[in-house]
Amino acid sequence: MRDLTDMWSNTRMVVLTAMSASLYAAILIPFKVLPIIPGVTELRPANAVPVVCSFLFGPAGAWGAAIGNVIGDFFGGIGPGDMFGFVGNLLYGLIPYKAWEAMSDGDPVPRTIGGWIQFLTVVLLASAACAVFIGWGINLLGFVPFRVLGNVILFNNSVTSMGLAPLLLAVIYPRVKRARLRYRDILGPRKVKPLAVRRIGLLLVAVATLGGMIVGNLLSNGSLHLPFLTTPDSGVGTGAAAVGFGLIPVIALLLVGVALL
């Protein structure tokens, strides 16, 4: 996690953050006219950008995803849920390169069956982490049920990224590598956690995202109840209290896992 703070002392990483945010926002904004959930989310082919920028620029891609999403939100209406969107997109841009480093030392351009499995797993983890965090936060506010928003975000992120990111990386990654503009080239040798620790973090992220999607949907549709909630749910029809309290352990586990990556 030190990458997220240390990069701000590197001018080139700051520039790459601005570029990533600008690109993400520039593709997000035109599609604001095609909402899936008005005022919350829309058709987002831009969702491949954070994944690609994460593999290329590391922490700069993560900050670019978070900042670019906020810029895009200005054109769709700013609200209290945008703070969850900021963190959710930060995770979406942070997990791909962190998870990949915990699984492989190779370039994130899949060419073998094993490489494709690793790549799709990483994309799915990042997509689910974003979906769980934003779905939990927006549902906590009583706006949109997790069973709707969480599943829409997961589908939107994963399908777009799995379809477009490998194609973009196959074209862009070799050129960026030759130009020595990858985060590994710019930041140089970094102090990283032992591989065993990073893989424990990867396992925690996997458990949290899978558990979060399952438990979030069950709490949201009323199939799972929290025994200590004896009063009516304050978010009528959304299961705000149930999802809000019920997913706190999952969110904590997710954040611990990301910190260990």
PyMOL commands that set and color helices and strands:
alter all, ss='L'
color gray80, all
select helices_A, chain A and resi 2-9+11-33+45-57+59-74+82-103+113-140+146-178+183-187+195-221+240-246+248-260
alter helices_A, ss='H'
color red, helices_A
select strands_A, chain A and resi 35-37+41-42
alter strands_A, ss='S'
color yellow, strands_A
deselect
rebuild
show_as cartoon
